C-alpha cells in the first residue's frame, strides 16, 4: 500500500561533497555560521542564507527567490549536478555511538492524506505556511522526512548487498560522522523494491511533521498537471529498529509559589519519592522520573493505583508528567509557549540539567525515560498527538547531500 518513487537527485560532485554538505541551518550558532560563510565558498549554507542587505526588510518571497537563484548559481558552476536517470539512494550515517542506514526516495502525498503515512506530532500552522512558501519559491527540498517501516529481513538483506559495493560518496564531517551514499538506478531493482513497499501497510513519520504538512499544501496548490514532483515527499525510510529515540528533559524556572517542602508533599500524592542526594539519577524504566531540586536528585515512581490508562497517550511519560505535575502543581498549561519551561535533549548528560539549575536560571529539572517506537506507533494508529518536545530522534541529515527539485 505504501508507494515509493525514484527521482533525479541533484548532488554535489564527488570531489566537493564534504565541502558542500552542511548541518541543518538552525543547528549553527552565529559565530560558526559566520565562519562557514566567510571561509567555505562551497558550503550549501550560501544557498540557505544568500547574501543580501537589510535582511529584516526583505520580504519572505524575495528572500526565498534569492535562495533559488543561489541554488541555480551552484548548478551553473558545476558544484551541484543533476543525475541523468531516476534513482533511489541508500544513505548510511556512522556516528561515534550509532550506525544508521536507510533509503532515500519519494513517498506519496496521497498516502499521507489517506493516513497510510501516519503522524504523531502536532504542527504549528504558521511554521507550515512558511515552509510551504519557502519550498514554493526556492523550488527544491533537501531535508528528507524521516519515516520508519516495519522491520523487513528482505529489505535488510538487499541493503546489505548494495552496501558491499563502493559508495558513490564517502566523507567525514567535523562532527566526526562518516557518511556514505549509494545510487540505485537499475529499473528492475527499483521496481522490485517498490513492490516490497506496496506490501507495507503503513509508514510512520518519525521526524519532519511540519515539512510533510507543508508539502501537502504545496501539492494542493499545484495547478500544473505535468508537475508530478509536488505529489511526492523527499523521504528517508529506515527500519523501526534502526532509529534512536532520546527523551527531552524539562527545566522549570520556579515552583509556582510553593516551598520545597510543600511541593514535595504535592508530589507524594501521585509518586513515591526517594532522595538520591548528590548521586546523579536517570530513570531506568517507564513511569519513573528523575528530579533535581535544591542541589539534590530524586527518584519519582508513579504510584500503582495511578497506573490506570484509557489511551496510549495517557500512559506516555511526558503526558503523565504534564497531567500530574506541570499543569496542576506548577501551572504550566502551554508546553510550547510558556516561558517558564525549557527543554534539554537527552543526548546531553543528566549533569547538564544539574549545571543549568545550579547556575540559577532554573529552579527544578525533570529527567525522563525515552519513549520507544512502539509508543509512537500506538499514538499514530489511534490518531493521537504526543505532547510537544516528547522525543529527539536520530538520524539527522545534512543539507545539500541529496536535493529533490520541485
N, C-alpha and C positions, 0 to 999 in steps of 0.2 A: 504493500500500500504506500510506502514512503518512496518518493521519487527523487532521484539524484540525476544531475546532468553534467556533462563535461563543458568546458569553456576555454576560450583562447585567453590565457592569462597574459598580463603584461608584467615582466620581471626584470630585475637588474641583469646586466651582463655578468657572466661568471667571474670576471676579474674585478668587478666593482661591488659585488653583493654585500660584502662585510662593511663597506663604507656607506652604502645606500640605506640599508635597513636600520630602523630605529625603534625604540620602545614607543608605546602609546604616548601621544603628546602630553597628556595630563600627568605622566609619571615624572617629568623633568622639573627640578627646581630651577628657578630663574637663572642662577649662575651657570648651571650645567647646560641649560638651553642656549644661553648666550654663547658659551664656548663652542658648542656644536655648530651653531650658525656662523660663528666667526672663523672657525678653523677647519671645518669639513664642508667643502662646497658641494659634495656629492650626497650629503645626508638628505633623506626623504623629508626631514623637518623643514627644509626650504620650501617644499611643496605645501606642507601642512600649515606653515606660517610664512607666507610670502612677504617680502619687504614692501612696506608702503608707509607713507607718512600719515600722521594724525589718525592712528588706528581707531581710536574711540569714535571718531566722527564718520567713519566709513560704514555704509550700510552693510547688513549681512549679505545681501545679494551680491554687492560689488566685491566684498571680501571673498566670497565663495567662488566667484568668477575668476578672481586672481589666483586662487588655488588651482583652478582648472588650467589657467594659462601657464602657470609654473610647471604643472604636470606635463603639458604639451611641450614645454621647453626641454624637459628631461628626455622626452621621447625623441625630439628633434636632434638632441645632442648624443643620441645612441647610449644614454645612460640606462634608459628603460627600453625594452624591446618586446613587441607582442609576439606570442607564439603563433606559428603558422597553422597549426591544427588544434582542434578542440582536445582537451586533455583533462584528466583528473590528476591530483598530485598527492603524494604521500609525504607528510612532514613529520620529522622526528626532532624532538627537543630534549636534550640531555642537560639537566641542571646538576648542582652539587649533590642533591639528595634524591632526585627522581628522573625517570625517563618517560616521555610521553610520545606516542606515535598515533597519528590519525590521518584521515583522508580529507583533502580539501576538494570540494565540489559545490555545485549549485544545488540547493534544495528548493522546494516549491512554495511560493507564496500561497497558492491554493491549498496546499497541505496544512499550512499554518492557519488559514481561515477555517478549514474544516476540522481542526483540532487533531489532525494526525501528528503535527508538530505541536507539542504541549508546552505550556509555560507554568511557572510557579511564582513569579515575582510581579509586583505591581509596577506601573510605569507612571512617569510624570509627563503630562500632555505637552507642556511647553518644551521639554527636552526632546520629545519625539518630533515635534514640528521643526525644531532647529536642525536635528539630524536629517530629517527628510529634505529640508531646503538645502542643506549642505551637500547631500548626495545628488540632488536635482541639478544644482549649478556646477558642482565640481565634476559630475558625470563619471565618478568612479567610487569604488568601495575597496578598502584594503584591510579592513578589520573583520575577519571571519566571526560569525556567530558560533560559539562552542555548543555543539549538540552531542548528546550521548545516544548510543544504540545498545540494545541488549548484547551481552557477551555472545560472540559467534565464532566458533572454532574455525569454520571455513574461511571467514574473513581474516581471522588472526593468522592462519597458515599462509594465505595469499599475501598479506602484508609482509610476513617474514621472508617469503621467497623473493618478493620485489626488492626488499631492502638488503638483500645479499649482493646486489649489483652496485656498481659505482654510482654514487649520488650525483645528480646534476649540480647541486650546491652542497658544499660542506664548509662551514665557517664558525668561528668563535666570536663571542661578544665580550665587552668589558665587564659584564656581569658573570663571566666565567661559565656561560652556557655554550653548548655546541648545537648547531642547527644543521639538519640535513633535509634535502628536498629531492624527491624522485618524480619525474614526469612520466605518466602512463598515457600514451596516446593511441595504442592499438585498439581499433574499433571493436574487435571481438572481445577483447579483455574488458573494455568498458561496458559493453552490453551485458557480459556475464555478471559484472558487479552490480549493474542496475537491476538485473533480475533478482539477485540476492536481496537487495534492499527493498524491492517490491514485496517481498515476503515478510518484511518487518512491519509490524502493526503501527508502531509509534516511534518517533524521535522526541527527545526531551531537551529543551533549551537549558543548558547549564549556566551560560553567561552570554549576555547580548540581547536582553529582552527589549531594550529601547531601540536598538538598531533593527531588530526584526519588525517591530511595530512601525518604525519609520519606513522600512522597505515595503510594508503592506500599503501604507498611504501613498508612496511613490507609485506603486503598481496601479492603485485605483485612479490616480491622476493621469496615467499613461493613455494618451489618445492616439498613439501610433501603433497599429496592429502589427507592423513589421518589426517593432522593437520588442522582442521577447526577453531581452536581458533583464528588464524590470520585473519580470514574472518570477525571478529566482533570487535566492538569498545566498550570498557567499558564506559557506559554512565549513567548519572543521568538525568532522564526525569522528568521535572517539568512543571506544568501548567503555561501558559503565565502570569496569574495574580499573580503568586507567586514569580516571580523573582524581585529583587530590582536593579534598574539601577541608578548608580551615574554618574556624569559628571567627566571629567578630566579638571581641570583649567590649564591655561597656564602662565608660568613665563618666561619673556624675559630679557636678560642681558643688552640691550641698545636700544636706539631709532633710530639706523641706521643713526646717524649723525644729526637727526632733533632736533631742540629745542623743549621744551614742547609746546610752543605756535604754532609753525609750524606743529607739529604733530597733535595737536587738530584740526587745520584748515583742515588738510588732512582727519581726521575722519569725520568732519562735512559734507563732500561731500556725504557720504553714510548713516550717522547716525544722529539722534537727540540726543544731549548730554545734560545731566543735572548734575551739580556739586552737589554731596551729602556731600561734605566737609569731616568731620570726622565720619560721620554716616556710619557704615559698610553696604554695599549694596550687595544683592544677587538677581539675576533675578527671576521673578515670572512667566514668560511665554516664549514661543518660540520667537526668533528673538529679544530678549532683552539680553543685555550683561552687566556685571559689569566690571569696570576697576579701578585699584588702581595705582595712579601715583603721585609722589611728595607729599606724605602724605595726599592725598585726594582720596575719592571714587567718581566714576562717574557712571551714568546710560547711556547706549548706546542703542537706539532703531533704528532698521533698518527702513529707510525711506520707505513709502508706495510705491513710484514709483520703488523701487528696489525689491519689493516682486513679481517678475515675474520669475517663476522657470520652467525649462524644464523637470527636472527629480527629483526623490526623493532625490538624492544626493545634488542637487543644493539648496534644501530647508533646509538641515541639518545645524544646528547652527555652528558646527565645520567647515563645508565647507565654510559657509558664512564668518566666521572669517578669515579663511585661504585666501579666494579669495579677500576679501575686505581690510584686514589689514596686516596679517602676510606676505603674498607674495608681494603685490605691495608697501607697505609702509616700512615694516621692513626687506624686502629682505630675508625672511626665506623660502627657497624653499623646503628643505628636512625636513619634520616634524619629521622623525625618527632619523636622524643622525646629524642635525645641533646642534652644542654645545652651541649655544646662547639661546636655548629654553629648558625648563624642564617642567614637568607635576606634578600636585598635585591632588590626588584623592579628589573628592567631599565629601568623608566620613569625611574629616578633615574640621574644621571650616574655614570660609572665613577669619577669623583673622590670620590664619596661612599664607595665601597669604600676608597679610599686614606685618607680622613679618619677613618673608623671604626677602621682599623688603626693609624694614626698616633696616635690618642688612647689606645691601649694596651689596649683591651678584647679585641681580637683580634690574632692573630699573622700570619695569612695569609688572602688572599682569592682566590677563583677567579671569573673572569668568563667567561660562556658566550655562545655564539651562539644566538639564539632558535630554537625549533622552528617548524615550519610546519604548515599544516592537513593536508598530505599525510601527515606522520608521525603526526599524531593519528588520522587515519582508518585508516591501516595498522595501528596498535595496536588500535583498536577492532574492526576487521574480524577480527583474529586473536585476539580476546578476551584481549589483553594489557593490563597496567596500567602506566602511567607511574610512575616514582619520585616521591615527594612533592615538591612545590614545583618542578615542571618548567616550568610555564607561568603567566604572568599575562596574562589575556585580557580585552580590552575589546570591546564597550562594557560599562560598569557602569550600573546602573539606580537610579532614585530611588524610594524607598518612598512610597506614597500617591498616585502618579500614576494607576495603574490597580489596583483591588482586585478580586480574584476571591473571591467568597464560597463557602464550603464547606458 
